[in-house]
Amino acid sequence: MARIPYADPAANPDIALLAEQIKLERGGKLLNLYKMLLHSPPVARGWLNLFTAIRQQTVLPGRYRELAILRVAVLNGADYEFAQHVPFALKDGCTPEQVEAVRVGSSSPLFDVKDRAVLAYTEAMTRDIRVPEAVFAQVKELFPDRGVVELTATVAGYNLVSRFLEAMAIDHE
C-alpha cells in the first residue's frame, strides 16, 4: 500500500491538465507512479519530460533500453518497474526466456555480446556507481557516443524510478 494517498486530478483542477498530458503521452493511462508524482506538479512535469526523452526520443534501440530497465528493476527489487516494462521488452525483441534471464544478468548464455555489455554496464552503474574501465570500453566499442550517453541516462534515470517507487511503496496497477 502506498505510503501516502495518490493525488486525485478530478479533485484538483491545478493538476487536471497535467494529468491529461501524462495520459496522452503514456498510452491513455494515468499510472499509480504518476498519480503519486502529481502531488508535486513541477516534479511530475520534469519527470514526464525526462522519461519521454529517454523512452521516445532517443536513438538507442528499444531492446537495449528495456534490458537495462529490467535489470535495474531486478537489482533494486522494484517489481512494479519490472512488471511495467516486460511488455515493452517483448515488443522490442526480447523473448520471454530472455526477460526471465534478466534476473540472472549479464552471465546468462541467452544474451549476445551487445546484450551482455548493456547488462554488465547496468550492473556496474547500479551496484557500484563507478563503472570499471573494461566494462565501459566494451560499451564504447559497441555503441556510438550518443548511444553511450543515452544508455547511461537510461540506467541512471530508471535507478531514480525504482528508488522512488520503492520509497513511496507504489502499488501495482
C-alpha positions in Angstrom: 0.0 0.0 0.0 1.3 3.4 -0.9 2.7 5.4 1.9 0.6 8.5 1.1 -2.6 8.7 -0.8 -2.4 9.2 -4.6 -3.2 12.6 -5.9 -6.7 12.9 -7.4 -6.7 15.0 -10.6 -10.5 15.1 -10.6 -10.4 16.9 -7.2 -7.7 19.3 -8.1 -8.0 21.5 -11.2 -4.4 22.6 -10.8 -3.2 19.1 -11.8 -6.0 18.0 -14.1 -4.4 19.4 -17.3 -1.0 17.9 -16.4 -2.7 14.5 -15.7 -4.3 14.7 -19.2 -0.9 15.4 -20.8 0.5 12.4 -19.0 -2.3 10.2 -20.2 -1.7 11.4 -23.8 2.0 10.6 -23.6 1.6 7.3 -21.7 -1.0 5.4 -23.8 -4.1 6.8 -22.2 -3.5 5.7 -18.7 -2.6 7.5 -15.5 -0.4 5.0 -13.8 0.0 5.0 -10.0 3.5 6.3 -10.3 2.2 9.5 -12.0 -0.7 9.7 -9.5 1.9 9.9 -6.8 4.1 12.4 -8.7 1.2 14.7 -9.3 1.5 15.8 -5.6 4.3 18.0 -7.0 3.3 19.3 -10.4 6.8 20.7 -11.2 8.4 17.3 -10.3 5.7 15.4 -12.3 6.3 17.7 -15.4 10.1 17.3 -15.2 9.8 13.6 -14.7 7.5 13.3 -17.7 9.9 15.4 -19.9 12.9 13.3 -18.9 11.3 9.9 -19.4 9.6 11.0 -22.6 13.0 11.9 -23.9 14.5 8.6 -22.7 11.7 6.4 -24.0 10.6 8.1 -27.1 13.2 10.5 -28.4 16.5 8.5 -28.2 18.2 6.5 -30.9 19.2 3.7 -28.5 17.4 0.6 -29.8 14.4 -0.2 -27.5 15.8 -3.7 -26.9 18.8 -2.3 -25.1 16.8 0.3 -23.2 14.4 -2.3 -22.0 17.1 -4.8 -21.0 18.7 -2.0 -18.9 15.4 -1.0 -17.3 14.5 -4.6 -16.4 18.0 -5.2 -15.0 17.8 -2.0 -12.9 14.4 -3.2 -11.6 15.8 -6.6 -10.6 18.9 -5.2 -8.9 16.8 -2.7 -6.9 13.9 -5.1 -6.1 11.4 -2.9 -8.0 8.7 -5.4 -9.0 6.4 -2.6 -10.2 9.1 -1.3 -12.6 9.9 -4.8 -13.9 6.2 -5.6 -14.5 5.5 -2.4 -16.3 8.5 -2.9 -18.7 8.0 -6.6 -19.6 5.5 -5.8 -22.4 7.9 -3.2 -23.8 10.8 -5.6 -23.7 8.8 -8.3 -25.5 7.6 -5.7 -28.1 11.2 -4.6 -28.7 12.5 -8.1 -29.5 13.3 -9.8 -26.2 12.0 -13.3 -25.8 10.1 -14.4 -22.7 13.1 -16.5 -21.8 15.4 -13.5 -22.1 13.1 -11.4 -20.0 13.4 -14.1 -17.2 17.1 -14.4 -17.8 17.5 -10.7 -17.0 17.1 -11.9 -13.4 20.4 -13.7 -13.8 22.1 -10.8 -15.6 25.0 -10.5 -17.9 26.2 -14.0 -17.3 23.2 -15.6 -19.0 24.0 -17.5 -22.2 20.7 -16.3 -23.7 22.2 -12.9 -24.5 24.6 -11.9 -27.3 27.7 -9.8 -26.8 25.8 -6.5 -27.1 23.1 -7.6 -24.7 25.7 -8.7 -22.2 27.6 -5.4 -22.5 24.4 -3.5 -21.8 23.6 -5.7 -18.8 27.2 -5.5 -17.4 27.2 -1.7 -17.7 23.8 -1.6 -16.0 25.0 -3.8 -13.2 28.1 -1.7 -12.7 26.3 1.6 -12.7 23.5 0.3 -10.3 25.6 -1.7 -7.9 28.9 0.2 -7.8 28.1 3.6 -9.4 31.7 3.8 -10.8 31.9 1.7 -14.0 35.2 -0.3 -14.4 37.2 0.8 -17.4 36.9 -2.6 -19.1 33.1 -2.5 -18.8 32.9 1.0 -20.2 35.3 0.2 -23.0 33.1 -2.7 -24.2 30.0 -0.4 -24.3 32.0 2.3 -26.1 33.2 -0.2 -28.7 29.6 -1.4 -29.4 27.7 1.9 -29.3 28.3 5.4 -30.8 28.9 8.2 -28.3 25.2 9.2 -28.5 24.2 5.6 -27.7 26.6 5.5 -24.7 25.1 8.8 -23.4 21.5 7.5 -23.9 22.3 4.1 -22.3 23.9 5.9 -19.3 20.9 8.3 -19.0 18.5 5.3 -19.2 20.3 3.4 -16.4 20.6 6.4 -14.2 17.0 7.5 -14.8 15.5 4.1 -14.1 17.5 3.9 -10.9 15.7 7.1 -10.0 12.4 5.4 -10.9 12.9 2.3 -8.8 14.1 4.2 -5.8 11.0 6.5 -6.0 8.7 3.5 -6.5 10.1 1.6 -3.5 10.4 4.5 -1.1 6.8 5.5 -1.8 5.6 1.9 -1.9 3.7 2.5 -5.1 1.1 -0.2 -5.7 0.9 -2.3 -8.9 -1.8 -1.3 -11.2 
